[in-house]
C-alpha cells in the first residue's frame, strides 16, 4: 500500500516538474519588451528589495538577512508539520509518538529562536539605518 502511494506521489511530482516549464515559456513568449510576465518587479517592491536606484550595501545586507530568516522560519514550520504527520500516522506506537513529539518540540524551539533572532536583527537594522548615514564616520577618500 505504501509503495503504491509513494509511486503515485512520485509520478505526480515528476509530471508537475515536466509540465511547469511549458507554462513559463508560454508567458515569456507572450511578453512584449518592457513587460514583466512573472511580476518580479511588482513583488520585489513589496519585499523592499533594493532596486537599480538603491545600491547601498546596507540595503543588500538587510535583504539577504530577511530572506535567510524567512527561509529558516519555513524550515521550522516544516519540521513541526512533519512531526504532526508522524504523530498522526503513528498508530499508537509509543516509539513513533515519542519521535514525533521530539520533532514538534524541536520545531517549536527552533521557531522561537528564529523569531527572537528576527526581533533582535530587526531592531539592530532599524537602529543602524536611522543613526548611521551613508559616508559618515570615516575619512573622506576620493574615489578614482
ZAMARLO-8327 format. One line per field, with one value per residue (C-alpha): residue in three letters; x, y, z; residue number from 0. Coordinates in steps of 0.1 Angstrom, whole numbers. Each point is the difference from the previous one (the first is absolute). Layout:
N
aa <- ALA ...
px <- X ...
py <- Y ...
pz <- Z ...
i <- NUM ...
REM end
This chain:
144
aa <- UNK UNK UNK UNK UNK UNK UNK UNK UNK UNK UNK UNK UNK UNK UNK UNK UNK UNK UNK UNK UNK UNK UNK UNK UNK UNK UNK UNK UNK UNK UNK UNK UNK UNK UNK UNK UNK UNK UNK UNK UNK UNK UNK UNK UNK UNK UNK UNK UNK UNK UNK UNK UNK UNK UNK UNK UNK UNK UNK UNK UNK UNK UNK UNK UNK UNK UNK UNK UNK UNK UNK UNK UNK UNK UNK UNK UNK UNK UNK UNK UNK UNK UNK UNK UNK UNK UNK UNK UNK UNK UNK UNK UNK UNK UNK UNK UNK UNK UNK UNK UNK UNK UNK UNK UNK UNK UNK UNK UNK UNK UNK UNK UNK UNK UNK UNK UNK UNK UNK UNK UNK UNK UNK UNK UNK UNK UNK UNK UNK UNK UNK UNK UNK UNK UNK UNK UNK UNK UNK UNK UNK UNK UNK UNK
px <- 0 28 20 -30 -7 37 1 -32 15 33 -18 -21 31 19 -30 -3 37 -2 -31 8 28 -25 -21 31 11 -35 0 34 -10 -31 19 9 31 -2 -26 5 -19 9 -7 35 2 -34 9 36 -15 -22 29 21 27 25 -6 22 -1 9 36 8 18 -21 -32 14 11 -34 -17 22 -7 -37 1 21 -23 -31 16 9 -35 -14 23 -11 -37 7 17 -31 -22 21 -2 -38 -3 22 -22 -32 14 16 -30 5 37 16 35 -14 -21 31 20 -28 -2 37 -3 -28 18 32 -20 -17 32 17 -29 2 38 -5 -27 22 29 -23 -11 36 12 -30 8 37 -7 -25 24 28 -20 -12 32 27 -1 18 35 0 26 29 27 -9 20 -6 -8 17
py <- 0 24 -7 6 33 9 -8 21 30 -3 -2 31 19 -10 9 34 7 -9 21 32 12 -1 27 20 1 9 30 11 -4 22 28 31 19 18 -23 -21 -32 -16 32 1 38 2 -25 14 33 -17 -18 32 -15 25 11 17 33 -14 -13 5 -31 3 -5 -31 -15 7 -17 -31 -2 2 -28 -22 6 -8 -32 -11 7 -21 -29 2 -1 -30 -19 6 -12 -31 -7 4 -24 -26 3 -4 -31 -16 -23 -1 -10 17 2 18 23 9 7 22 18 7 13 23 13 6 18 23 7 8 23 18 5 12 25 13 3 18 25 7 3 23 22 2 7 27 16 -2 15 30 9 -7 21 -13 14 12 -10 -7 20 17 -19 11 -29 -2
pz <- 0 9 -31 -22 17 -3 -37 -6 19 -19 -33 8 11 -32 -22 17 -5 -37 -7 19 -24 -28 17 8 -36 -11 23 -12 -37 5 18 -19 6 33 14 31 -6 33 21 14 1 18 27 4 9 26 16 3 -22 -12 -36 -26 17 34 1 36 15 31 -20 -16 33 15 -29 3 38 -6 -26 23 30 -21 -13 35 12 -28 9 36 -10 -23 29 21 -28 -5 38 -1 -30 17 31 -20 -18 31 5 38 -2 30 -16 -31 22 21 -32 -14 33 0 -36 10 30 -20 -27 26 18 -34 -9 33 -5 -36 10 28 -24 -25 27 11 -36 -10 30 -9 -36 8 25 -25 -29 20 18 -26 -32 -31 -2 36 25 -22 -17 -33 -25 -36 -23 -34
i <- 0 1 2 3 4 5 6 7 8 9 10 11 12 13 14 15 16 17 18 19 20 21 22 23 24 25 26 27 28 29 30 31 32 33 34 35 36 37 38 39 40 41 42 43 44 45 46 47 48 49 50 51 52 53 54 55 56 57 58 59 60 61 62 63 64 65 66 67 68 69 70 71 72 73 74 75 76 77 78 79 80 81 82 83 84 85 86 87 88 89 90 91 92 93 94 95 96 97 98 99 100 101 102 103 104 105 106 107 108 109 110 111 112 113 114 115 116 117 118 119 120 121 122 123 124 125 126 127 128 129 130 131 132 133 134 135 136 137 138 139 140 141 142 143
REM end
